[in-house]
Amino acid sequence: MAGKSIIDVLENIPREVIYTIVLIAMIIPLLRPLGLPVPVSEPIKKWYDAIESLPPGSLVLISHCNLGAYPAFDSMQVATLHHLFSRPVKLVFFSIDATGLVVYDTLLSKVDPKAYGKVYGVDYFHIGYIPGGETAMKALAEDFKAAVPSDYKGTPIDQIPMAKDIKDIRDFTMIICFTSAGEVSIGWIRQWIVVRPEIKYLCCVLDMMLPTMRPYYEAGQVAALTGSAPGGEYEFLIGKPGSGIKKADAFTGAQLILLVFIIIGNIASIAKRMGKGGVR
């Protein structure tokens, strides 16, 4: 350090120091969210507005993701459930994959329905896993009770209060799908939306699948389409910070620190050149 000016020090900050500070800036928000403002994109606004505009008593079918895709969809699914449970609507959960029941249990461990005054069987229930992909979707649309003799606990469907009035596709107002599989996201369109276009279809897919789903959105068959990444935006919009906000804060914090170092480096470089006789 002897003989070095402050300009020299700022211009030659060791990369290890920079990496350490950036790492700290990322770790702190992951441990304790900072609640930094998150810009809300148009797809998330449409997703929010679609749920917010549901009439009281609306019946919503939720097709959640499988276990392998859960990390990607965690924040979007949790935030969506917070929003839905805060609304006066009825929810029917469905697993398109055998591992989906684990996802359902995980989701409800993060979103406590009782905190919203919701009761299983009265305000929501899970029909479990029905094999067959699009065949199962079609069966649900044509005759709900024939396709679902019992819920995932084995309780006969006729003993579930909110299921007594569910007959077929005509009783549903909205479908919400979280999936990493194109045949699932498009399957709901083929088996439900084509049959009953007035049903609102909200679809959350992996970001790389968005171009595939975009034509259906442009055609009006998908009411709201988003990738799995903007979960933090939705959490910020509904005021329920979660894993998405933590990731967004960590990303923002790292960017701000890097921006500060870039500015410092440029100021030091310009000052050094000026000290040598002007900027070239």
One Martini backbone bead per residue (centre of mass of N, CA, C, O) as a GRO file, in nm:
protein
  280
    1MET     BB    1   0.052   0.066  -0.012
    2ALA     BB    2   0.299   0.206  -0.047
    3GLY     BB    3   0.270   0.489  -0.264
    4LYS     BB    4  -0.039   0.476  -0.281
    5SER     BB    5  -0.316   0.591  -0.397
    6ILE     BB    6  -0.655   0.601  -0.385
    7ILE     BB    7  -0.681   0.554  -0.689
    8ASP     BB    8  -0.516   0.292  -0.705
    9VAL     BB    9  -0.691   0.127  -0.514
   10LEU     BB   10  -0.966   0.155  -0.669
   11GLU     BB   11  -0.845   0.035  -0.945
   12ASN     BB   12  -0.723  -0.236  -0.757
   13ILE     BB   13  -0.938  -0.426  -0.667
   14PRO     BB   14  -0.970  -0.720  -0.557
   15ARG     BB   15  -1.161  -0.981  -0.665
   16GLU     BB   16  -1.210  -1.113  -0.389
   17VAL     BB   17  -1.355  -0.870  -0.266
   18ILE     BB   18  -1.585  -0.851  -0.466
   19TYR     BB   19  -1.698  -1.141  -0.433
   20THR     BB   20  -1.757  -1.119  -0.130
   21ILE     BB   21  -1.959  -0.883  -0.140
   22VAL     BB   22  -2.157  -1.015  -0.335
   23LEU     BB   23  -2.219  -1.261  -0.160
   24ILE     BB   24  -2.334  -1.103   0.080
   25ALA     BB   25  -2.558  -0.958  -0.091
   26MET     BB   26  -2.702  -1.244  -0.140
   27ILE     BB   27  -2.738  -1.373   0.145
   28ILE     BB   28  -2.907  -1.174   0.312
   29PRO     BB   29  -3.184  -1.197   0.150
   30LEU     BB   30  -3.213  -1.509   0.197
   31LEU     BB   31  -3.245  -1.470   0.513
   32ARG     BB   32  -3.354  -1.152   0.467
   33PRO     BB   33  -3.578  -0.981   0.333
   34LEU     BB   34  -3.587  -0.642   0.203
   35GLY     BB   35  -3.823  -0.534   0.011
   36LEU     BB   36  -3.771  -0.462  -0.266
   37PRO     BB   37  -3.866  -0.329  -0.538
   38VAL     BB   38  -4.086  -0.484  -0.787
   39PRO     BB   39  -4.136  -0.520  -1.100
   40VAL     BB   40  -4.445  -0.550  -1.274
   41SER     BB   41  -4.558  -0.740  -1.507
   42GLU     BB   42  -4.806  -0.797  -1.732
   43PRO     BB   43  -4.859  -1.104  -1.681
   44ILE     BB   44  -4.902  -1.070  -1.371
   45LYS     BB   45  -5.136  -0.872  -1.384
   46LYS     BB   46  -5.327  -1.066  -1.536
   47TRP     BB   47  -5.327  -1.286  -1.326
   48TYR     BB   48  -5.436  -1.117  -1.096
   49ASP     BB   49  -5.697  -1.007  -1.235
   50ALA     BB   50  -5.832  -1.281  -1.288
   51ILE     BB   51  -5.864  -1.357  -0.985
   52GLU     BB   52  -5.994  -1.089  -0.879
   53SER     BB   53  -6.257  -1.129  -1.090
   54LEU     BB   54  -6.384  -1.345  -0.940
   55PRO     BB   55  -6.664  -1.467  -0.856
   56PRO     BB   56  -6.844  -1.563  -0.617
   57GLY     BB   57  -6.819  -1.921  -0.610
   58SER     BB   58  -6.606  -2.006  -0.780
   59LEU     BB   59  -6.464  -2.265  -0.986
   60VAL     BB   60  -6.133  -2.407  -0.938
   61LEU     BB   61  -5.880  -2.555  -1.133
   62ILE     BB   62  -5.578  -2.725  -1.013
   63SER     BB   63  -5.274  -2.788  -1.195
   64HIS     BB   64  -5.008  -2.914  -1.069
   65CYS     BB   65  -4.701  -2.995  -1.037
   66ASN     BB   66  -4.436  -3.180  -1.019
   67LEU     BB   67  -4.163  -3.264  -0.836
   68GLY     BB   68  -3.935  -3.190  -1.045
   69ALA     BB   69  -4.070  -2.882  -1.090
   70TYR     BB   70  -4.104  -2.732  -0.818
   71PRO     BB   71  -3.865  -2.526  -0.790
   72ALA     BB   72  -3.970  -2.346  -1.033
   73PHE     BB   73  -4.290  -2.311  -0.903
   74ASP     BB   74  -4.310  -2.230  -0.608
   75SER     BB   75  -4.375  -1.917  -0.594
   76MET     BB   76  -4.625  -1.917  -0.784
   77GLN     BB   77  -4.800  -2.120  -0.630
   78VAL     BB   78  -4.805  -1.989  -0.351
   79ALA     BB   79  -4.914  -1.711  -0.437
   80THR     BB   80  -5.175  -1.816  -0.569
   81LEU     BB   81  -5.294  -1.942  -0.311
   82HIS     BB   82  -5.309  -1.692  -0.145
   83HIS     BB   83  -5.505  -1.549  -0.336
   84LEU     BB   84  -5.734  -1.762  -0.347
   85PHE     BB   85  -5.785  -1.786  -0.031
   86SER     BB   86  -5.874  -1.470  -0.025
   87ARG     BB   87  -6.109  -1.575  -0.187
   88PRO     BB   88  -6.461  -1.650  -0.273
   89VAL     BB   89  -6.362  -1.960  -0.351
   90LYS     BB   90  -6.331  -2.271  -0.520
   91LEU     BB   91  -6.117  -2.569  -0.487
   92VAL     BB   92  -5.954  -2.793  -0.730
   93PHE     BB   93  -5.730  -3.050  -0.707
   94PHE     BB   94  -5.472  -3.173  -0.947
   95SER     BB   95  -5.291  -3.468  -1.056
   96ILE     BB   96  -5.094  -3.542  -1.347
   97ASP     BB   97  -4.901  -3.675  -1.130
   98ALA     BB   98  -4.791  -3.899  -0.895
   99THR     BB   99  -4.606  -3.666  -0.744
  100GLY     BB  100  -4.820  -3.436  -0.672
  101LEU     BB  101  -4.894  -3.494  -0.370
  102VAL     BB  102  -4.633  -3.380  -0.254
  103VAL     BB  103  -4.680  -3.094  -0.355
  104TYR     BB  104  -4.942  -3.039  -0.207
  105ASP     BB  105  -4.832  -3.071   0.082
  106THR     BB  106  -4.618  -2.848   0.051
  107LEU     BB  107  -4.803  -2.610  -0.011
  108LEU     BB  108  -4.985  -2.638   0.257
  109SER     BB  109  -4.733  -2.579   0.446
  110LYS     BB  110  -4.717  -2.268   0.328
  111VAL     BB  111  -5.044  -2.264   0.296
  112ASP     BB  112  -5.281  -2.185   0.526
  113PRO     BB  113  -5.618  -2.220   0.505
  114LYS     BB  114  -5.704  -2.145   0.801
  115ALA     BB  115  -5.604  -1.845   0.783
  116TYR     BB  116  -5.869  -1.808   0.571
  117GLY     BB  117  -6.115  -2.000   0.662
  118LYS     BB  118  -6.056  -2.282   0.538
  119VAL     BB  119  -6.222  -2.592   0.436
  120TYR     BB  120  -6.213  -2.911   0.395
  121GLY     BB  121  -6.474  -2.980   0.152
  122VAL     BB  122  -6.586  -2.674   0.129
  123ASP     BB  123  -6.339  -2.499  -0.028
  124TYR     BB  124  -6.155  -2.765  -0.063
  125PHE     BB  125  -5.996  -3.021  -0.282
  126HIS     BB  126  -5.851  -3.349  -0.362
  127ILE     BB  127  -5.852  -3.588  -0.636
  128GLY     BB  128  -5.577  -3.654  -0.728
  129TYR     BB  129  -5.458  -3.915  -0.925
  130ILE     BB  130  -5.502  -3.934  -1.286
  131PRO     BB  131  -5.459  -4.130  -1.530
  132GLY     BB  132  -5.392  -4.029  -1.896
  133GLY     BB  133  -5.402  -3.729  -1.919
  134GLU     BB  134  -5.619  -3.633  -2.153
  135THR     BB  135  -5.822  -3.847  -2.063
  136ALA     BB  136  -5.866  -3.723  -1.783
  137MET     BB  137  -5.959  -3.445  -1.872
  138LYS     BB  138  -6.209  -3.545  -2.029
  139ALA     BB  139  -6.349  -3.691  -1.794
  140LEU     BB  140  -6.390  -3.439  -1.618
  141ALA     BB  141  -6.565  -3.282  -1.829
  142GLU     BB  142  -6.803  -3.498  -1.864
  143ASP     BB  143  -6.765  -3.670  -1.564
  144PHE     BB  144  -6.667  -3.610  -1.260
  145LYS     BB  145  -6.770  -3.853  -1.074
  146ALA     BB  146  -6.671  -4.083  -1.258
  147ALA     BB  147  -6.363  -3.988  -1.238
  148VAL     BB  148  -6.435  -3.920  -0.910
  149PRO     BB  149  -6.499  -4.130  -0.648
  150SER     BB  150  -6.254  -3.987  -0.490
  151ASP     BB  151  -6.030  -3.871  -0.298
  152TYR     BB  152  -5.700  -3.882  -0.185
  153LYS     BB  153  -5.815  -4.021   0.094
  154GLY     BB  154  -6.095  -4.195   0.007
  155THR     BB  155  -6.331  -4.014  -0.005
  156PRO     BB  156  -6.628  -3.999  -0.102
  157ILE     BB  157  -6.758  -3.767  -0.314
  158ASP     BB  158  -7.051  -3.749  -0.170
  159GLN     BB  159  -6.898  -3.652   0.117
  160ILE     BB  160  -6.834  -3.382  -0.033
  161PRO     BB  161  -6.985  -3.093  -0.023
  162MET     BB  162  -6.861  -2.932  -0.285
  163ALA     BB  163  -6.916  -3.192  -0.490
  164LYS     BB  164  -7.229  -3.223  -0.529
  165ASP     BB  165  -7.246  -2.984  -0.775
  166ILE     BB  166  -7.046  -3.146  -0.953
  167LYS     BB  167  -7.052  -3.252  -1.299
  168ASP     BB  168  -6.886  -3.053  -1.501
  169ILE     BB  169  -6.738  -2.814  -1.695
  170ARG     BB  170  -6.979  -2.600  -1.639
  171ASP     BB  171  -6.883  -2.545  -1.324
  172PHE     BB  172  -6.638  -2.393  -1.436
  173THR     BB  173  -6.428  -2.088  -1.448
  174MET     BB  174  -6.128  -2.212  -1.388
  175ILE     BB  175  -5.786  -2.267  -1.497
  176ILE     BB  176  -5.479  -2.386  -1.337
  177CYS     BB  177  -5.144  -2.417  -1.474
  178PHE     BB  178  -4.855  -2.620  -1.377
  179THR     BB  179  -4.583  -2.674  -1.615
  180SER     BB  180  -4.320  -2.877  -1.801
  181ALA     BB  181  -4.548  -2.977  -2.009
  182GLY     BB  182  -4.684  -2.943  -2.320
  183GLU     BB  183  -4.920  -3.162  -2.309
  184VAL     BB  184  -5.060  -3.016  -2.072
  185SER     BB  185  -5.103  -2.718  -2.158
  186ILE     BB  186  -5.251  -2.812  -2.429
  187GLY     BB  187  -5.458  -3.018  -2.323
  188TRP     BB  188  -5.654  -2.813  -2.186
  189ILE     BB  189  -5.738  -2.687  -2.451
  190ARG     BB  190  -5.849  -2.938  -2.602
  191GLN     BB  191  -6.047  -3.044  -2.350
  192TRP     BB  192  -6.168  -2.744  -2.257
  193ILE     BB  193  -6.151  -2.472  -2.423
  194VAL     BB  194  -6.280  -2.574  -2.685
  195VAL     BB  195  -6.547  -2.660  -2.542
  196ARG     BB  196  -6.508  -2.398  -2.319
  197PRO     BB  197  -6.417  -2.072  -2.375
  198GLU     BB  198  -6.518  -1.921  -2.101
  199ILE     BB  199  -6.285  -2.034  -1.972
  200LYS     BB  200  -6.029  -1.957  -1.768
  201TYR     BB  201  -5.676  -1.967  -1.865
  202LEU     BB  202  -5.401  -2.038  -1.655
  203CYS     BB  203  -5.045  -2.029  -1.749
  204CYS     BB  204  -4.752  -2.204  -1.615
  205VAL     BB  205  -4.423  -2.206  -1.741
  206LEU     BB  206  -4.150  -2.251  -1.872
  207ASP     BB  207  -3.970  -2.018  -2.032
  208MET     BB  208  -3.905  -2.206  -2.289
  209MET     BB  209  -4.236  -2.241  -2.348
  210LEU     BB  210  -4.360  -1.967  -2.438
  211PRO     BB  211  -4.351  -1.979  -2.753
  212THR     BB  212  -4.556  -2.220  -2.768
  213MET     BB  213  -4.799  -2.057  -2.610
  214ARG     BB  214  -4.844  -1.781  -2.752
  215PRO     BB  215  -5.065  -1.845  -2.972
  216TYR     BB  216  -5.291  -1.906  -2.759
  217TYR     BB  217  -5.289  -1.626  -2.637
  218GLU     BB  218  -5.346  -1.461  -2.899
  219ALA     BB  219  -5.626  -1.632  -2.941
  220GLY     BB  220  -5.764  -1.643  -2.633
  221GLN     BB  221  -5.715  -1.931  -2.473
  222VAL     BB  222  -5.528  -1.751  -2.287
  223ALA     BB  223  -5.551  -1.526  -2.025
  224ALA     BB  224  -5.271  -1.622  -1.878
  225LEU     BB  225  -4.909  -1.583  -1.927
  226THR     BB  226  -4.626  -1.752  -1.766
  227GLY     BB  227  -4.352  -1.791  -1.614
  228SER     BB  228  -4.169  -1.914  -1.332
  229ALA     BB  229  -3.984  -1.663  -1.242
  230PRO     BB  230  -4.209  -1.419  -1.140
  231GLY     BB  231  -4.283  -1.477  -0.832
  232GLY     BB  232  -4.184  -1.212  -0.692
  233GLU     BB  233  -4.393  -1.025  -0.820
  234TYR     BB  234  -4.643  -1.158  -0.692
  235GLU     BB  235  -4.563  -1.129  -0.399
  236PHE     BB  236  -4.549  -0.819  -0.408
  237LEU     BB  237  -4.846  -0.767  -0.502
  238ILE     BB  238  -4.978  -0.937  -0.240
  239GLY     BB  239  -4.787  -0.925   0.023
  240LYS     BB  240  -4.603  -1.223   0.001
  241PRO     BB  241  -4.323  -1.307   0.105
  242GLY     BB  242  -4.068  -1.519  -0.049
  243SER     BB  243  -3.862  -1.691  -0.251
  244GLY     BB  244  -3.886  -1.481  -0.481
  245ILE     BB  245  -3.793  -1.229  -0.323
  246LYS     BB  246  -3.520  -1.336  -0.238
  247LYS     BB  247  -3.408  -1.366  -0.525
  248ALA     BB  248  -3.455  -1.073  -0.614
  249ASP     BB  249  -3.282  -0.940  -0.394
  250ALA     BB  250  -3.017  -1.085  -0.461
  251PHE     BB  251  -2.997  -0.986  -0.752
  252THR     BB  252  -3.013  -0.682  -0.692
  253GLY     BB  253  -2.775  -0.663  -0.494
  254ALA     BB  254  -2.556  -0.760  -0.692
  255GLN     BB  255  -2.600  -0.540  -0.906
  256LEU     BB  256  -2.542  -0.293  -0.727
  257ILE     BB  257  -2.253  -0.365  -0.650
  258LEU     BB  258  -2.142  -0.380  -0.938
  259LEU     BB  259  -2.216  -0.089  -1.011
  260VAL     BB  260  -2.038   0.047  -0.800
  261PHE     BB  261  -1.766  -0.070  -0.903
  262ILE     BB  262  -1.783   0.051  -1.186
  263ILE     BB  263  -1.791   0.346  -1.097
  264ILE     BB  264  -1.529   0.348  -0.935
  265GLY     BB  265  -1.342   0.259  -1.167
  266ASN     BB  266  -1.406   0.501  -1.356
  267ILE     BB  267  -1.329   0.730  -1.167
  268ALA     BB  268  -1.036   0.641  -1.121
  269SER     BB  269  -0.948   0.644  -1.418
  270ILE     BB  270  -1.014   0.942  -1.480
  271ALA     BB  271  -0.845   1.070  -1.252
  272LYS     BB  272  -0.572   0.956  -1.351
  273ARG     BB  273  -0.571   1.091  -1.631
  274MET     BB  274  -0.597   1.384  -1.533
  275GLY     BB  275  -0.324   1.371  -1.367
  276LYS     BB  276  -0.164   1.325  -1.662
  277GLY     BB  277  -0.323   1.551  -1.867
  278GLY     BB  278  -0.588   1.409  -1.933
  279VAL     BB  279  -0.839   1.300  -2.136
  280ARG     BB  280  -0.841   1.039  -2.405
   0.00000   0.00000   0.00000
